[in-house]
Amino acid sequence: GNKIVLKNAVVKKQDFDKQELGWCYEELYPTKKGYELHILFFEYGTSETYDLIVECDNIEITNYK
């Protein structure tokens, strides 16, 4: 499998506190600091969507077993 680590990450926006959400869509933008990750989640059984925005210095992807 793969492991993705967001280095020195800061949550800029999180408009939900639920645990049972589905991953709908993501976008990654370069910034002056490094990267900004935008993730759109959906709530199962409803049409509600929620945003998560995380800014980080770097992204590290590694393989693990």
PDB file of N, CA, C and O in Angstrom:
ATOM      1  N   GLY A   1       0.819  -1.179   0.000  1.00  0.00           N
ATOM      2  CA  GLY A   1       0.000   0.000   0.000  1.00  0.00           C
ATOM      3  C   GLY A   1       0.861   1.239   0.000  1.00  0.00           C
ATOM      4  O   GLY A   1       2.087   1.155   0.077  1.00  0.00           O
ATOM      5  N   ASN A   2       0.243   2.354  -0.084  1.00  0.00           N
ATOM      6  CA  ASN A   2       0.927   3.644  -0.065  1.00  0.00           C
ATOM      7  C   ASN A   2       0.526   4.438   1.163  1.00  0.00           C
ATOM      8  O   ASN A   2      -0.593   4.319   1.664  1.00  0.00           O
ATOM      9  N   LYS A   3       1.452   5.245   1.635  1.00  0.00           N
ATOM     10  CA  LYS A   3       1.214   6.134   2.766  1.00  0.00           C
ATOM     11  C   LYS A   3       1.506   7.545   2.290  1.00  0.00           C
ATOM     12  O   LYS A   3       2.556   7.801   1.702  1.00  0.00           O
ATOM     13  N   ILE A   4       0.576   8.469   2.542  1.00  0.00           N
ATOM     14  CA  ILE A   4       0.733   9.862   2.158  1.00  0.00           C
ATOM     15  C   ILE A   4       0.829  10.688   3.435  1.00  0.00           C
ATOM     16  O   ILE A   4      -0.058  10.634   4.287  1.00  0.00           O
ATOM     17  N   VAL A   5       1.918  11.458   3.562  1.00  0.00           N
ATOM     18  CA  VAL A   5       2.140  12.289   4.746  1.00  0.00           C
ATOM     19  C   VAL A   5       2.205  13.744   4.298  1.00  0.00           C
ATOM     20  O   VAL A   5       2.990  14.093   3.416  1.00  0.00           O
ATOM     21  N   LEU A   6       1.374  14.596   4.912  1.00  0.00           N
ATOM     22  CA  LEU A   6       1.402  16.032   4.663  1.00  0.00           C
ATOM     23  C   LEU A   6       2.321  16.647   5.715  1.00  0.00           C
ATOM     24  O   LEU A   6       1.979  16.662   6.897  1.00  0.00           O
ATOM     25  N   LYS A   7       3.478  17.152   5.303  1.00  0.00           N
ATOM     26  CA  LYS A   7       4.491  17.683   6.215  1.00  0.00           C
ATOM     27  C   LYS A   7       4.107  19.075   6.705  1.00  0.00           C
ATOM     28  O   LYS A   7       3.743  19.945   5.914  1.00  0.00           O
ATOM     29  N   ASN A   8       4.195  19.276   8.034  1.00  0.00           N
ATOM     30  CA  ASN A   8       3.879  20.563   8.666  1.00  0.00           C
ATOM     31  C   ASN A   8       2.493  21.062   8.250  1.00  0.00           C
ATOM     32  O   ASN A   8       2.329  22.219   7.863  1.00  0.00           O
ATOM     33  N   ALA A   9       1.521  20.189   8.334  1.00  0.00           N
ATOM     34  CA  ALA A   9       0.160  20.494   7.879  1.00  0.00           C
ATOM     35  C   ALA A   9      -0.591  21.372   8.880  1.00  0.00           C
ATOM     36  O   ALA A   9      -0.437  21.245  10.094  1.00  0.00           O
ATOM     37  N   VAL A  10      -1.410  22.268   8.322  1.00  0.00           N
ATOM     38  CA  VAL A  10      -2.280  23.147   9.104  1.00  0.00           C
ATOM     39  C   VAL A  10      -3.670  23.079   8.480  1.00  0.00           C
ATOM     40  O   VAL A  10      -3.829  23.307   7.280  1.00  0.00           O
ATOM     41  N   VAL A  11      -4.675  22.766   9.295  1.00  0.00           N
ATOM     42  CA  VAL A  11      -6.057  22.742   8.799  1.00  0.00           C
ATOM     43  C   VAL A  11      -6.553  24.176   8.707  1.00  0.00           C
ATOM     44  O   VAL A  11      -6.620  24.887   9.710  1.00  0.00           O
ATOM     45  N   LYS A  12      -6.898  24.593   7.500  1.00  0.00           N
ATOM     46  CA  LYS A  12      -7.391  25.956   7.285  1.00  0.00           C
ATOM     47  C   LYS A  12      -8.912  26.024   7.342  1.00  0.00           C
ATOM     48  O   LYS A  12      -9.482  27.060   7.686  1.00  0.00           O
ATOM     49  N   LYS A  13      -9.568  24.914   7.003  1.00  0.00           N
ATOM     50  CA  LYS A  13     -11.034  24.881   7.043  1.00  0.00           C
ATOM     51  C   LYS A  13     -11.488  23.448   7.254  1.00  0.00           C
ATOM     52  O   LYS A  13     -11.014  22.528   6.588  1.00  0.00           O
ATOM     53  N   GLN A  14     -12.410  23.270   8.186  1.00  0.00           N
ATOM     54  CA  GLN A  14     -13.055  21.974   8.407  1.00  0.00           C
ATOM     55  C   GLN A  14     -14.461  22.282   8.887  1.00  0.00           C
ATOM     56  O   GLN A  14     -14.659  22.657  10.043  1.00  0.00           O
ATOM     57  N   ASP A  15     -15.432  22.127   8.009  1.00  0.00           N
ATOM     58  CA  ASP A  15     -16.807  22.507   8.359  1.00  0.00           C
ATOM     59  C   ASP A  15     -17.678  21.300   8.701  1.00  0.00           C
ATOM     60  O   ASP A  15     -18.868  21.280   8.389  1.00  0.00           O
ATOM     61  N   PHE A  16     -17.078  20.292   9.346  1.00  0.00           N
ATOM     62  CA  PHE A  16     -17.833  19.110   9.756  1.00  0.00           C
ATOM     63  C   PHE A  16     -17.200  18.522  11.006  1.00  0.00           C
ATOM     64  O   PHE A  16     -16.034  18.776  11.311  1.00  0.00           O
ATOM     65  N   ASP A  17     -17.992  17.731  11.723  1.00  0.00           N
ATOM     66  CA  ASP A  17     -17.469  17.006  12.886  1.00  0.00           C
ATOM     67  C   ASP A  17     -17.975  15.569  12.883  1.00  0.00           C
ATOM     68  O   ASP A  17     -17.968  14.896  13.914  1.00  0.00           O
ATOM     69  N   LYS A  18     -18.409  15.111  11.728  1.00  0.00           N
ATOM     70  CA  LYS A  18     -18.959  13.765  11.590  1.00  0.00           C
ATOM     71  C   LYS A  18     -17.852  12.773  11.232  1.00  0.00           C
ATOM     72  O   LYS A  18     -16.831  13.152  10.658  1.00  0.00           O
ATOM     73  N   GLN A  19     -18.061  11.514  11.573  1.00  0.00           N
ATOM     74  CA  GLN A  19     -17.089  10.463  11.282  1.00  0.00           C
ATOM     75  C   GLN A  19     -17.449   9.664  10.028  1.00  0.00           C
ATOM     76  O   GLN A  19     -16.555   9.165   9.344  1.00  0.00           O
ATOM     77  N   GLU A  20     -18.719   9.536   9.719  1.00  0.00           N
ATOM     78  CA  GLU A  20     -19.184   8.679   8.615  1.00  0.00           C
ATOM     79  C   GLU A  20     -19.429   9.497   7.353  1.00  0.00           C
ATOM     80  O   GLU A  20     -20.572   9.781   6.996  1.00  0.00           O
ATOM     81  N   LEU A  21     -18.342   9.874   6.683  1.00  0.00           N
ATOM     82  CA  LEU A  21     -18.446  10.646   5.458  1.00  0.00           C
ATOM     83  C   LEU A  21     -17.747   9.906   4.326  1.00  0.00           C
ATOM     84  O   LEU A  21     -16.828   9.120   4.555  1.00  0.00           O
ATOM     85  N   GLY A  22     -18.192  10.165   3.113  1.00  0.00           N
ATOM     86  CA  GLY A  22     -17.545   9.592   1.942  1.00  0.00           C
ATOM     87  C   GLY A  22     -16.681  10.630   1.244  1.00  0.00           C
ATOM     88  O   GLY A  22     -17.012  11.815   1.235  1.00  0.00           O
ATOM     89  N   TRP A  23     -15.583  10.187   0.664  1.00  0.00           N
ATOM     90  CA  TRP A  23     -14.665  11.056  -0.070  1.00  0.00           C
ATOM     91  C   TRP A  23     -15.240  11.270  -1.447  1.00  0.00           C
ATOM     92  O   TRP A  23     -15.444  10.307  -2.185  1.00  0.00           O
ATOM     93  N   CYS A  24     -15.503  12.497  -1.810  1.00  0.00           N
ATOM     94  CA  CYS A  24     -16.162  12.799  -3.077  1.00  0.00           C
ATOM     95  C   CYS A  24     -15.181  13.319  -4.129  1.00  0.00           C
ATOM     96  O   CYS A  24     -15.198  12.863  -5.272  1.00  0.00           O
ATOM     97  N   TYR A  25     -14.329  14.270  -3.747  1.00  0.00           N
ATOM     98  CA  TYR A  25     -13.509  14.959  -4.740  1.00  0.00           C
ATOM     99  C   TYR A  25     -12.334  15.632  -4.040  1.00  0.00           C
ATOM    100  O   TYR A  25     -12.456  16.062  -2.894  1.00  0.00           O
ATOM    101  N   GLU A  26     -11.197  15.724  -4.724  1.00  0.00           N
ATOM    102  CA  GLU A  26     -10.061  16.432  -4.153  1.00  0.00           C
ATOM    103  C   GLU A  26      -9.360  17.262  -5.222  1.00  0.00           C
ATOM    104  O   GLU A  26      -9.399  16.942  -6.410  1.00  0.00           O
ATOM    105  N   GLU A  27      -8.717  18.336  -4.769  1.00  0.00           N
ATOM    106  CA  GLU A  27      -7.911  19.185  -5.637  1.00  0.00           C
ATOM    107  C   GLU A  27      -6.648  19.556  -4.871  1.00  0.00           C
ATOM    108  O   GLU A  27      -6.684  19.715  -3.651  1.00  0.00           O
ATOM    109  N   LEU A  28      -5.536  19.693  -5.581  1.00  0.00           N
ATOM    110  CA  LEU A  28      -4.263  20.048  -4.970  1.00  0.00           C
ATOM    111  C   LEU A  28      -3.705  21.272  -5.701  1.00  0.00           C
ATOM    112  O   LEU A  28      -3.594  21.281  -6.927  1.00  0.00           O
ATOM    113  N   TYR A  29      -3.357  22.306  -4.924  1.00  0.00           N
ATOM    114  CA  TYR A  29      -2.855  23.544  -5.503  1.00  0.00           C
ATOM    115  C   TYR A  29      -1.461  23.854  -4.964  1.00  0.00           C
ATOM    116  O   TYR A  29      -1.223  23.700  -3.766  1.00  0.00           O
ATOM    117  N   PRO A  30      -0.536  24.287  -5.820  1.00  0.00           N
ATOM    118  CA  PRO A  30       0.748  24.779  -5.308  1.00  0.00           C
ATOM    119  C   PRO A  30       0.538  26.161  -4.689  1.00  0.00           C
ATOM    120  O   PRO A  30      -0.250  26.961  -5.193  1.00  0.00           O
ATOM    121  N   THR A  31       1.250  26.436  -3.591  1.00  0.00           N
ATOM    122  CA  THR A  31       1.185  27.741  -2.925  1.00  0.00           C
ATOM    123  C   THR A  31       2.608  28.220  -2.652  1.00  0.00           C
ATOM    124  O   THR A  31       3.571  27.501  -2.917  1.00  0.00           O
ATOM    125  N   LYS A  32       2.735  29.424  -2.126  1.00  0.00           N
ATOM    126  CA  LYS A  32       4.053  29.944  -1.749  1.00  0.00           C
ATOM    127  C   LYS A  32       4.662  29.104  -0.631  1.00  0.00           C
ATOM    128  O   LYS A  32       5.880  28.934  -0.576  1.00  0.00           O
ATOM    129  N   LYS A  33       3.819  28.578   0.265  1.00  0.00           N
ATOM    130  CA  LYS A  33       4.297  27.754   1.378  1.00  0.00           C
ATOM    131  C   LYS A  33       4.632  26.333   0.934  1.00  0.00           C
ATOM    132  O   LYS A  33       5.573  25.733   1.454  1.00  0.00           O
ATOM    133  N   GLY A  34       3.883  25.792  -0.010  1.00  0.00           N
ATOM    134  CA  GLY A  34       4.065  24.414  -0.469  1.00  0.00           C
ATOM    135  C   GLY A  34       2.866  23.958  -1.265  1.00  0.00           C
ATOM    136  O   GLY A  34       2.836  24.079  -2.489  1.00  0.00           O
ATOM    137  N   TYR A  35       1.858  23.423  -0.551  1.00  0.00           N
ATOM    138  CA  TYR A  35       0.658  22.924  -1.218  1.00  0.00           C
ATOM    139  C   TYR A  35      -0.578  23.206  -0.379  1.00  0.00           C
ATOM    140  O   TYR A  35      -0.500  23.361   0.840  1.00  0.00           O
ATOM    141  N   GLU A  36      -1.723  23.270  -1.055  1.00  0.00           N
ATOM    142  CA  GLU A  36      -3.002  23.369  -0.370  1.00  0.00           C
ATOM    143  C   GLU A  36      -3.903  22.273  -0.940  1.00  0.00           C
ATOM    144  O   GLU A  36      -4.149  22.219  -2.145  1.00  0.00           O
ATOM    145  N   LEU A  37      -4.388  21.407  -0.058  1.00  0.00           N
ATOM    146  CA  LEU A  37      -5.229  20.282  -0.437  1.00  0.00           C
ATOM    147  C   LEU A  37      -6.678  20.594  -0.076  1.00  0.00           C
ATOM    148  O   LEU A  37      -6.977  20.910   1.076  1.00  0.00           O
ATOM    149  N   HIS A  38      -7.570  20.507  -1.045  1.00  0.00           N
ATOM    150  CA  HIS A  38      -9.007  20.711  -0.837  1.00  0.00           C
ATOM    151  C   HIS A  38      -9.695  19.369  -1.043  1.00  0.00           C
ATOM    152  O   HIS A  38      -9.520  18.726  -2.078  1.00  0.00           O
ATOM    153  N   ILE A  39     -10.481  18.949  -0.047  1.00  0.00           N
ATOM    154  CA  ILE A  39     -11.220  17.689  -0.151  1.00  0.00           C
ATOM    155  C   ILE A  39     -12.698  17.975   0.097  1.00  0.00           C
ATOM    156  O   ILE A  39     -13.058  18.662   1.053  1.00  0.00           O
ATOM    157  N   LEU A  40     -13.540  17.444  -0.769  1.00  0.00           N
ATOM    158  CA  LEU A  40     -14.983  17.547  -0.615  1.00  0.00           C
ATOM    159  C   LEU A  40     -15.509  16.187  -0.168  1.00  0.00           C
ATOM    160  O   LEU A  40     -15.276  15.175  -0.829  1.00  0.00           O
ATOM    161  N   PHE A  41     -16.216  16.170   0.955  1.00  0.00           N
ATOM    162  CA  PHE A  41     -16.822  14.954   1.489  1.00  0.00           C
ATOM    163  C   PHE A  41     -18.337  15.033   1.349  1.00  0.00           C
ATOM    164  O   PHE A  41     -18.907  16.121   1.263  1.00  0.00           O
ATOM    165  N   PHE A  42     -18.984  13.869   1.328  1.00  0.00           N
ATOM    166  CA  PHE A  42     -20.444  13.837   1.340  1.00  0.00           C
ATOM    167  C   PHE A  42     -20.907  12.978   2.510  1.00  0.00           C
ATOM    168  O   PHE A  42     -20.219  12.052   2.939  1.00  0.00           O
ATOM    169  N   GLU A  43     -22.090  13.310   3.010  1.00  0.00           N
ATOM    170  CA  GLU A  43     -22.686  12.537   4.103  1.00  0.00           C
ATOM    171  C   GLU A  43     -23.560  11.452   3.502  1.00  0.00           C
ATOM    172  O   GLU A  43     -24.435  11.732   2.683  1.00  0.00           O
ATOM    173  N   TYR A  44     -23.323  10.217   3.909  1.00  0.00           N
ATOM    174  CA  TYR A  44     -24.095   9.084   3.393  1.00  0.00           C
ATOM    175  C   TYR A  44     -25.588   9.280   3.648  1.00  0.00           C
ATOM    176  O   TYR A  44     -25.991   9.670   4.743  1.00  0.00           O
ATOM    177  N   GLY A  45     -26.404   9.007   2.631  1.00  0.00           N
ATOM    178  CA  GLY A  45     -27.856   9.065   2.766  1.00  0.00           C
ATOM    179  C   GLY A  45     -28.444  10.454   2.669  1.00  0.00           C
ATOM    180  O   GLY A  45     -29.660  10.610   2.789  1.00  0.00           O
ATOM    181  N   THR A  46     -27.620  11.473   2.456  1.00  0.00           N
ATOM    182  CA  THR A  46     -28.133  12.844   2.314  1.00  0.00           C
ATOM    183  C   THR A  46     -27.415  13.502   1.125  1.00  0.00           C
ATOM    184  O   THR A  46     -26.557  12.897   0.481  1.00  0.00           O
ATOM    185  N   SER A  47     -27.784  14.730   0.863  1.00  0.00           N
ATOM    186  CA  SER A  47     -27.105  15.489  -0.194  1.00  0.00           C
ATOM    187  C   SER A  47     -26.140  16.521   0.396  1.00  0.00           C
ATOM    188  O   SER A  47     -25.661  17.402  -0.319  1.00  0.00           O
ATOM    189  N   GLU A  48     -25.855  16.416   1.690  1.00  0.00           N
ATOM    190  CA  GLU A  48     -24.958  17.358   2.359  1.00  0.00           C
ATOM    191  C   GLU A  48     -23.505  17.113   1.965  1.00  0.00           C
ATOM    192  O   GLU A  48     -23.063  15.966   1.894  1.00  0.00           O
ATOM    193  N   THR A  49     -22.765  18.191   1.710  1.00  0.00           N
ATOM    194  CA  THR A  49     -21.331  18.098   1.433  1.00  0.00           C
ATOM    195  C   THR A  49     -20.563  18.974   2.428  1.00  0.00           C
ATOM    196  O   THR A  49     -21.101  19.933   2.982  1.00  0.00           O
ATOM    197  N   TYR A  50     -19.299  18.621   2.637  1.00  0.00           N
ATOM    198  CA  TYR A  50     -18.456  19.311   3.616  1.00  0.00           C
ATOM    199  C   TYR A  50     -17.064  19.494   3.043  1.00  0.00           C
ATOM    200  O   TYR A  50     -16.593  18.684   2.245  1.00  0.00           O
ATOM    201  N   ASP A  51     -16.411  20.576   3.464  1.00  0.00           N
ATOM    202  CA  ASP A  51     -15.082  20.904   2.965  1.00  0.00           C
ATOM    203  C   ASP A  51     -14.012  20.668   4.022  1.00  0.00           C
ATOM    204  O   ASP A  51     -14.241  20.846   5.218  1.00  0.00           O
ATOM    205  N   LEU A  52     -12.844  20.265   3.552  1.00  0.00           N
ATOM    206  CA  LEU A  52     -11.638  20.213   4.358  1.00  0.00           C
ATOM    207  C   LEU A  52     -10.529  20.830   3.516  1.00  0.00           C
ATOM    208  O   LEU A  52     -10.294  20.410   2.383  1.00  0.00           O
ATOM    209  N   ILE A  53      -9.844  21.836   4.076  1.00  0.00           N
ATOM    210  CA  ILE A  53      -8.725  22.470   3.396  1.00  0.00           C
ATOM    211  C   ILE A  53      -7.519  22.390   4.319  1.00  0.00           C
ATOM    212  O   ILE A  53      -7.566  22.828   5.469  1.00  0.00           O
ATOM    213  N   VAL A  54      -6.428  21.818   3.789  1.00  0.00           N
ATOM    214  CA  VAL A  54      -5.202  21.641   4.562  1.00  0.00           C
ATOM    215  C   VAL A  54      -4.047  22.243   3.769  1.00  0.00           C
ATOM    216  O   VAL A  54      -3.891  21.978   2.577  1.00  0.00           O
ATOM    217  N   GLU A  55      -3.240  23.055   4.449  1.00  0.00           N
ATOM    218  CA  GLU A  55      -2.042  23.613   3.845  1.00  0.00           C
ATOM    219  C   GLU A  55      -0.834  22.885   4.424  1.00  0.00           C
ATOM    220  O   GLU A  55      -0.805  22.589   5.618  1.00  0.00           O
ATOM    221  N   CYS A  56       0.161  22.594   3.593  1.00  0.00           N
ATOM    222  CA  CYS A  56       1.343  21.880   4.072  1.00  0.00           C
ATOM    223  C   CYS A  56       2.585  22.347   3.318  1.00  0.00           C
ATOM    224  O   CYS A  56       2.496  22.931   2.238  1.00  0.00           O
ATOM    225  N   ASP A  57       3.755  22.071   3.921  1.00  0.00           N
ATOM    226  CA  ASP A  57       5.029  22.436   3.299  1.00  0.00           C
ATOM    227  C   ASP A  57       5.382  21.507   2.146  1.00  0.00           C
ATOM    228  O   ASP A  57       5.883  21.942   1.109  1.00  0.00           O
ATOM    229  N   ASN A  58       5.111  20.212   2.348  1.00  0.00           N
ATOM    230  CA  ASN A  58       5.493  19.217   1.360  1.00  0.00           C
ATOM    231  C   ASN A  58       4.619  17.984   1.521  1.00  0.00           C
ATOM    232  O   ASN A  58       3.946  17.824   2.539  1.00  0.00           O
ATOM    233  N   ILE A  59       4.627  17.120   0.527  1.00  0.00           N
ATOM    234  CA  ILE A  59       3.861  15.883   0.551  1.00  0.00           C
ATOM    235  C   ILE A  59       4.831  14.733   0.310  1.00  0.00           C
ATOM    236  O   ILE A  59       5.603  14.742  -0.649  1.00  0.00           O
ATOM    237  N   GLU A  60       4.778  13.751   1.189  1.00  0.00           N
ATOM    238  CA  GLU A  60       5.666  12.585   1.074  1.00  0.00           C
ATOM    239  C   GLU A  60       4.819  11.330   0.833  1.00  0.00           C
ATOM    240  O   GLU A  60       3.902  11.034   1.599  1.00  0.00           O
ATOM    241  N   ILE A  61       5.134  10.611  -0.224  1.00  0.00           N
ATOM    242  CA  ILE A  61       4.417   9.375  -0.552  1.00  0.00           C
ATOM    243  C   ILE A  61       5.409   8.218  -0.461  1.00  0.00           C
ATOM    244  O   ILE A  61       6.446   8.231  -1.126  1.00  0.00           O
ATOM    245  N   THR A  62       5.093   7.224   0.357  1.00  0.00           N
ATOM    246  CA  THR A  62       5.970   6.075   0.529  1.00  0.00           C
ATOM    247  C   THR A  62       5.170   4.794   0.380  1.00  0.00           C
ATOM    248  O   THR A  62       3.953   4.782   0.563  1.00  0.00           O
ATOM    249  N   ASN A  63       5.858   3.732   0.051  1.00  0.00           N
ATOM    250  CA  ASN A  63       5.249   2.401  -0.023  1.00  0.00           C
ATOM    251  C   ASN A  63       5.490   1.675   1.299  1.00  0.00           C
ATOM    252  O   ASN A  63       6.556   1.815   1.897  1.00  0.00           O
ATOM    253  N   TYR A  64       4.524   0.914   1.750  1.00  0.00           N
ATOM    254  CA  TYR A  64       4.693   0.085   2.938  1.00  0.00           C
ATOM    255  C   TYR A  64       3.977  -1.232   2.723  1.00  0.00           C
ATOM    256  O   TYR A  64       3.116  -1.352   1.852  1.00  0.00           O
ATOM    257  N   LYS A  65       4.344  -2.227   3.535  1.00  0.00           N
ATOM    258  CA  LYS A  65       3.714  -3.545   3.427  1.00  0.00           C
ATOM    259  C   LYS A  65       2.966  -3.879   4.669  1.00  0.00           C
ATOM    260  O   LYS A  65       2.370  -4.952   4.762  1.00  0.00           O
TER     261      LYS A  65
END
